[in-house]
Amino acid sequence: MNDVLRFAIYVRTSMDEQHELSLELQEKRCRETIADKNGVVIGVYADSGKTGWSLERAGFIQLQQDAAQ
């Protein structure tokens, strides 16, 4: 598995969701792109209704912690 590209998916919607893709559609598109690259998804992280101005988002923080390990 060392030669396989590994990916984490991070999806987010902001508080103003009028023109945004749903979390599910974001993840689906990410998975399609990863599959095209013959990669494997090792984790999915999500934050719903969170502003992009702050990095204090639970899903984003967990992604950072997992990546550090």
Backbone atoms as SQL, in Angstrom:
CREATE TABLE atoms (id INTEGER PRIMARY KEY, chain TEXT, resi INTEGER, resn TEXT, atom TEXT, x REAL, y REAL, z REAL);
INSERT INTO atoms VALUES
  (1, 'A', 1, 'MET', 'N', 0.819, -1.192, 0.000),
  (2, 'A', 1, 'MET', 'CA', 0.000, 0.000, 0.000),
  (3, 'A', 1, 'MET', 'C', 0.863, 1.255, 0.000),
  (4, 'A', 2, 'ASN', 'N', 2.159, 1.133, 0.045),
  (5, 'A', 2, 'ASN', 'CA', 3.042, 2.294, 0.063),
  (6, 'A', 2, 'ASN', 'C', 2.988, 3.087, -1.228),
  (7, 'A', 3, 'ASP', 'N', 2.689, 2.446, -2.358),
  (8, 'A', 3, 'ASP', 'CA', 2.644, 3.143, -3.638),
  (9, 'A', 3, 'ASP', 'C', 1.282, 3.763, -3.924),
  (10, 'A', 4, 'VAL', 'N', 0.313, 3.496, -3.092),
  (11, 'A', 4, 'VAL', 'CA', -1.037, 4.013, -3.285),
  (12, 'A', 4, 'VAL', 'C', -1.125, 5.417, -2.676),
  (13, 'A', 5, 'LEU', 'N', -1.704, 6.334, -3.435),
  (14, 'A', 5, 'LEU', 'CA', -1.923, 7.674, -2.896),
  (15, 'A', 5, 'LEU', 'C', -3.057, 7.624, -1.887),
  (16, 'A', 6, 'ARG', 'N', -2.806, 8.194, -0.724),
  (17, 'A', 6, 'ARG', 'CA', -3.804, 8.218, 0.338),
  (18, 'A', 6, 'ARG', 'C', -4.342, 9.636, 0.474),
  (19, 'A', 7, 'PHE', 'N', -5.639, 9.747, 0.632),
  (20, 'A', 7, 'PHE', 'CA', -6.292, 11.045, 0.695),
  (21, 'A', 7, 'PHE', 'C', -7.203, 11.144, 1.903),
  (22, 'A', 8, 'ALA', 'N', -7.261, 12.321, 2.473),
  (23, 'A', 8, 'ALA', 'CA', -8.282, 12.667, 3.454),
  (24, 'A', 8, 'ALA', 'C', -9.197, 13.669, 2.774),
  (25, 'A', 9, 'ILE', 'N', -10.471, 13.539, 3.025),
  (26, 'A', 9, 'ILE', 'CA', -11.452, 14.454, 2.455),
  (27, 'A', 9, 'ILE', 'C', -11.933, 15.384, 3.558),
  (28, 'A', 10, 'TYR', 'N', -11.933, 16.681, 3.259),
  (29, 'A', 10, 'TYR', 'CA', -12.497, 17.659, 4.180),
  (30, 'A', 10, 'TYR', 'C', -13.586, 18.425, 3.450),
  (31, 'A', 11, 'VAL', 'N', -14.793, 18.384, 3.993),
  (32, 'A', 11, 'VAL', 'CA', -15.926, 19.090, 3.397),
  (33, 'A', 11, 'VAL', 'C', -16.485, 20.073, 4.419),
  (34, 'A', 12, 'ARG', 'N', -16.999, 21.188, 3.881),
  (35, 'A', 12, 'ARG', 'CA', -17.513, 22.212, 4.789),
  (36, 'A', 12, 'ARG', 'C', -18.590, 23.022, 4.087),
  (37, 'A', 13, 'THR', 'N', -19.582, 23.408, 4.863),
  (38, 'A', 13, 'THR', 'CA', -20.533, 24.408, 4.401),
  (39, 'A', 13, 'THR', 'C', -20.475, 25.566, 5.387),
  (40, 'A', 14, 'SER', 'N', -20.707, 26.750, 4.873),
  (41, 'A', 14, 'SER', 'CA', -20.700, 27.925, 5.734),
  (42, 'A', 14, 'SER', 'C', -22.099, 28.183, 6.271),
  (43, 'A', 15, 'MET', 'N', -22.229, 29.265, 6.975),
  (44, 'A', 15, 'MET', 'CA', -23.541, 29.616, 7.525),
  (45, 'A', 15, 'MET', 'C', -24.492, 30.062, 6.428),
  (46, 'A', 16, 'ASP', 'N', -23.978, 30.571, 5.322),
  (47, 'A', 16, 'ASP', 'CA', -24.798, 31.008, 4.197),
  (48, 'A', 16, 'ASP', 'C', -24.695, 29.956, 3.102),
  (49, 'A', 17, 'GLU', 'N', -25.622, 29.012, 3.094),
  (50, 'A', 17, 'GLU', 'CA', -25.538, 27.847, 2.205),
  (51, 'A', 17, 'GLU', 'C', -26.328, 28.011, 0.904),
  (52, 'A', 18, 'GLN', 'N', -26.703, 29.217, 0.523),
  (53, 'A', 18, 'GLN', 'CA', -27.559, 29.396, -0.640),
  (54, 'A', 18, 'GLN', 'C', -26.941, 28.860, -1.931),
  (55, 'A', 19, 'HIS', 'N', -25.655, 29.042, -2.135),
  (56, 'A', 19, 'HIS', 'CA', -25.035, 28.671, -3.401),
  (57, 'A', 19, 'HIS', 'C', -23.968, 27.593, -3.234),
  (58, 'A', 20, 'GLU', 'N', -24.025, 26.875, -2.156),
  (59, 'A', 20, 'GLU', 'CA', -22.983, 25.900, -1.874),
  (60, 'A', 20, 'GLU', 'C', -23.440, 24.480, -2.182),
  (61, 'A', 21, 'LEU', 'N', -22.465, 23.640, -2.423),
  (62, 'A', 21, 'LEU', 'CA', -22.729, 22.220, -2.604),
  (63, 'A', 21, 'LEU', 'C', -22.957, 21.585, -1.243),
  (64, 'A', 22, 'SER', 'N', -23.835, 20.604, -1.173),
  (65, 'A', 22, 'SER', 'CA', -24.059, 19.897, 0.086),
  (66, 'A', 22, 'SER', 'C', -22.792, 19.149, 0.479),
  (67, 'A', 23, 'LEU', 'N', -22.700, 18.812, 1.741),
  (68, 'A', 23, 'LEU', 'CA', -21.557, 18.024, 2.219),
  (69, 'A', 23, 'LEU', 'C', -21.482, 16.711, 1.460),
  (70, 'A', 24, 'GLU', 'N', -22.628, 16.104, 1.218),
  (71, 'A', 24, 'GLU', 'CA', -22.664, 14.817, 0.529),
  (72, 'A', 24, 'GLU', 'C', -22.144, 14.940, -0.905),
  (73, 'A', 25, 'LEU', 'N', -22.558, 15.989, -1.594),
  (74, 'A', 25, 'LEU', 'CA', -22.108, 16.177, -2.975),
  (75, 'A', 25, 'LEU', 'C', -20.619, 16.524, -3.029),
  (76, 'A', 26, 'GLN', 'N', -20.149, 17.316, -2.078),
  (77, 'A', 26, 'GLN', 'CA', -18.719, 17.611, -2.010),
  (78, 'A', 26, 'GLN', 'C', -17.914, 16.312, -1.841),
  (79, 'A', 27, 'GLU', 'N', -18.371, 15.468, -0.905),
  (80, 'A', 27, 'GLU', 'CA', -17.662, 14.204, -0.659),
  (81, 'A', 27, 'GLU', 'C', -17.714, 13.309, -1.897),
  (82, 'A', 28, 'LYS', 'N', -18.868, 13.233, -2.544),
  (83, 'A', 28, 'LYS', 'CA', -19.007, 12.402, -3.744),
  (84, 'A', 28, 'LYS', 'C', -18.020, 12.845, -4.819),
  (85, 'A', 29, 'ARG', 'N', -17.939, 14.139, -5.049),
  (86, 'A', 29, 'ARG', 'CA', -17.022, 14.648, -6.070),
  (87, 'A', 29, 'ARG', 'C', -15.565, 14.390, -5.694),
  (88, 'A', 30, 'CYS', 'N', -15.242, 14.535, -4.434),
  (89, 'A', 30, 'CYS', 'CA', -13.882, 14.230, -3.985),
  (90, 'A', 30, 'CYS', 'C', -13.561, 12.758, -4.212),
  (91, 'A', 31, 'ARG', 'N', -14.495, 11.882, -3.842),
  (92, 'A', 31, 'ARG', 'CA', -14.273, 10.446, -4.027),
  (93, 'A', 31, 'ARG', 'C', -14.091, 10.093, -5.499),
  (94, 'A', 32, 'GLU', 'N', -14.853, 10.732, -6.377),
  (95, 'A', 32, 'GLU', 'CA', -14.705, 10.485, -7.813),
  (96, 'A', 32, 'GLU', 'C', -13.314, 10.896, -8.299),
  (97, 'A', 33, 'THR', 'N', -12.853, 12.054, -7.861),
  (98, 'A', 33, 'THR', 'CA', -11.528, 12.532, -8.263),
  (99, 'A', 33, 'THR', 'C', -10.434, 11.627, -7.727),
  (100, 'A', 34, 'ILE', 'N', -10.579, 11.188, -6.487),
  (101, 'A', 34, 'ILE', 'CA', -9.596, 10.292, -5.880),
  (102, 'A', 34, 'ILE', 'C', -9.573, 8.956, -6.609),
  (103, 'A', 35, 'ALA', 'N', -10.732, 8.439, -6.957),
  (104, 'A', 35, 'ALA', 'CA', -10.808, 7.174, -7.697),
  (105, 'A', 35, 'ALA', 'C', -10.123, 7.312, -9.050),
  (106, 'A', 36, 'ASP', 'N', -10.298, 8.463, -9.706),
  (107, 'A', 36, 'ASP', 'CA', -9.635, 8.706, -10.998),
  (108, 'A', 36, 'ASP', 'C', -8.116, 8.663, -10.869),
  (109, 'A', 37, 'LYS', 'N', -7.614, 8.975, -9.684),
  (110, 'A', 37, 'LYS', 'CA', -6.173, 8.971, -9.428),
  (111, 'A', 37, 'LYS', 'C', -5.701, 7.652, -8.817),
  (112, 'A', 38, 'ASN', 'N', -6.620, 6.674, -8.762),
  (113, 'A', 38, 'ASN', 'CA', -6.337, 5.369, -8.155),
  (114, 'A', 38, 'ASN', 'C', -5.902, 5.503, -6.700),
  (115, 'A', 39, 'GLY', 'N', -6.487, 6.464, -6.017),
  (116, 'A', 39, 'GLY', 'CA', -6.156, 6.686, -4.614),
  (117, 'A', 39, 'GLY', 'C', -7.129, 5.987, -3.695),
  (118, 'A', 40, 'VAL', 'N', -6.841, 6.089, -2.417),
  (119, 'A', 40, 'VAL', 'CA', -7.694, 5.500, -1.395),
  (120, 'A', 40, 'VAL', 'C', -8.020, 6.590, -0.365),
  (121, 'A', 41, 'VAL', 'N', -9.268, 6.609, 0.069),
  (122, 'A', 41, 'VAL', 'CA', -9.709, 7.564, 1.082),
  (123, 'A', 41, 'VAL', 'C', -9.431, 6.965, 2.455),
  (124, 'A', 42, 'ILE', 'N', -8.678, 7.697, 3.267),
  (125, 'A', 42, 'ILE', 'CA', -8.353, 7.193, 4.603),
  (126, 'A', 42, 'ILE', 'C', -9.171, 7.857, 5.696),
  (127, 'A', 43, 'GLY', 'N', -9.879, 8.916, 5.339),
  (128, 'A', 43, 'GLY', 'CA', -10.720, 9.584, 6.322),
  (129, 'A', 43, 'GLY', 'C', -11.552, 10.674, 5.681),
  (130, 'A', 44, 'VAL', 'N', -12.698, 10.934, 6.294),
  (131, 'A', 44, 'VAL', 'CA', -13.568, 12.005, 5.847),
  (132, 'A', 44, 'VAL', 'C', -13.864, 12.882, 7.057),
  (133, 'A', 45, 'TYR', 'N', -13.681, 14.174, 6.883),
  (134, 'A', 45, 'TYR', 'CA', -13.873, 15.150, 7.957),
  (135, 'A', 45, 'TYR', 'C', -14.854, 16.190, 7.455),
  (136, 'A', 46, 'ALA', 'N', -15.738, 16.638, 8.322),
  (137, 'A', 46, 'ALA', 'CA', -16.783, 17.558, 7.884),
  (138, 'A', 46, 'ALA', 'C', -17.090, 18.594, 8.953),
  (139, 'A', 47, 'ASP', 'N', -17.424, 19.774, 8.477),
  (140, 'A', 47, 'ASP', 'CA', -17.934, 20.844, 9.328),
  (141, 'A', 47, 'ASP', 'C', -19.099, 21.480, 8.593),
  (142, 'A', 48, 'SER', 'N', -20.239, 21.508, 9.221),
  (143, 'A', 48, 'SER', 'CA', -21.437, 22.070, 8.613),
  (144, 'A', 48, 'SER', 'C', -21.813, 23.362, 9.324),
  (145, 'A', 49, 'GLY', 'N', -22.141, 24.372, 8.547),
  (146, 'A', 49, 'GLY', 'CA', -22.583, 25.637, 9.122),
  (147, 'A', 49, 'GLY', 'C', -21.491, 26.381, 9.854),
  (148, 'A', 50, 'LYS', 'N', -20.245, 26.246, 9.370),
  (149, 'A', 50, 'LYS', 'CA', -19.105, 26.906, 10.023),
  (150, 'A', 50, 'LYS', 'C', -18.484, 27.919, 9.078),
  (151, 'A', 51, 'THR', 'N', -18.135, 29.061, 9.604),
  (152, 'A', 51, 'THR', 'CA', -17.518, 30.103, 8.810),
  (153, 'A', 51, 'THR', 'C', -16.092, 29.731, 8.424),
  (154, 'A', 52, 'GLY', 'N', -15.680, 30.163, 7.271),
  (155, 'A', 52, 'GLY', 'CA', -14.311, 29.919, 6.819),
  (156, 'A', 52, 'GLY', 'C', -13.306, 30.860, 7.442),
  (157, 'A', 53, 'TRP', 'N', -13.782, 31.875, 8.129),
  (158, 'A', 53, 'TRP', 'CA', -12.883, 32.860, 8.734),
  (159, 'A', 53, 'TRP', 'C', -12.157, 32.304, 9.949),
  (160, 'A', 54, 'SER', 'N', -12.682, 31.284, 10.550),
  (161, 'A', 54, 'SER', 'CA', -12.075, 30.710, 11.754),
  (162, 'A', 54, 'SER', 'C', -11.566, 29.306, 11.466),
  (163, 'A', 55, 'LEU', 'N', -10.415, 28.998, 12.018),
  (164, 'A', 55, 'LEU', 'CA', -9.879, 27.634, 11.915),
  (165, 'A', 55, 'LEU', 'C', -10.330, 26.772, 13.089),
  (166, 'A', 56, 'GLU', 'N', -11.133, 27.327, 13.974),
  (167, 'A', 56, 'GLU', 'CA', -11.643, 26.598, 15.132),
  (168, 'A', 56, 'GLU', 'C', -12.898, 25.826, 14.738),
  (169, 'A', 57, 'ARG', 'N', -12.681, 24.789, 13.922),
  (170, 'A', 57, 'ARG', 'CA', -13.763, 23.924, 13.459),
  (171, 'A', 57, 'ARG', 'C', -13.394, 22.492, 13.823),
  (172, 'A', 58, 'ALA', 'N', -14.301, 21.785, 14.442),
  (173, 'A', 58, 'ALA', 'CA', -14.011, 20.447, 14.977),
  (174, 'A', 58, 'ALA', 'C', -13.460, 19.486, 13.927),
  (175, 'A', 59, 'GLY', 'N', -14.079, 19.424, 12.759),
  (176, 'A', 59, 'GLY', 'CA', -13.612, 18.520, 11.707),
  (177, 'A', 59, 'GLY', 'C', -12.222, 18.880, 11.221),
  (178, 'A', 60, 'PHE', 'N', -11.977, 20.168, 11.051),
  (179, 'A', 60, 'PHE', 'CA', -10.670, 20.641, 10.592),
  (180, 'A', 60, 'PHE', 'C', -9.585, 20.349, 11.626),
  (181, 'A', 61, 'ILE', 'N', -9.899, 20.576, 12.882),
  (182, 'A', 61, 'ILE', 'CA', -8.944, 20.299, 13.964),
  (183, 'A', 61, 'ILE', 'C', -8.618, 18.814, 14.018),
  (184, 'A', 62, 'GLN', 'N', -9.640, 17.957, 13.888),
  (185, 'A', 62, 'GLN', 'CA', -9.408, 16.509, 13.903),
  (186, 'A', 62, 'GLN', 'C', -8.547, 16.084, 12.728),
  (187, 'A', 63, 'LEU', 'N', -8.789, 16.649, 11.553),
  (188, 'A', 63, 'LEU', 'CA', -7.963, 16.372, 10.370),
  (189, 'A', 63, 'LEU', 'C', -6.515, 16.725, 10.652),
  (190, 'A', 64, 'GLN', 'N', -6.265, 17.887, 11.216),
  (191, 'A', 64, 'GLN', 'CA', -4.889, 18.295, 11.540),
  (192, 'A', 64, 'GLN', 'C', -4.230, 17.334, 12.528),
  (193, 'A', 65, 'GLN', 'N', -4.971, 16.942, 13.538),
  (194, 'A', 65, 'GLN', 'CA', -4.426, 16.025, 14.546),
  (195, 'A', 65, 'GLN', 'C', -4.093, 14.670, 13.936),
  (196, 'A', 66, 'ASP', 'N', -4.990, 14.153, 13.116),
  (197, 'A', 66, 'ASP', 'CA', -4.753, 12.857, 12.462),
  (198, 'A', 66, 'ASP', 'C', -3.583, 12.941, 11.501),
  (199, 'A', 67, 'ALA', 'N', -3.466, 14.038, 10.765),
  (200, 'A', 67, 'ALA', 'CA', -2.362, 14.214, 9.819),
  (201, 'A', 67, 'ALA', 'C', -1.017, 14.277, 10.539),
  (202, 'A', 68, 'ALA', 'N', -1.004, 14.847, 11.713),
  (203, 'A', 68, 'ALA', 'CA', 0.227, 14.968, 12.492),
  (204, 'A', 68, 'ALA', 'C', 0.740, 13.604, 12.950),
  (205, 'A', 69, 'GLN', 'N', -0.174, 12.652, 13.063),
  (206, 'A', 69, 'GLN', 'CA', 0.227, 11.309, 13.504),
  (207, 'A', 69, 'GLN', 'C', 0.639, 10.509, 12.304);
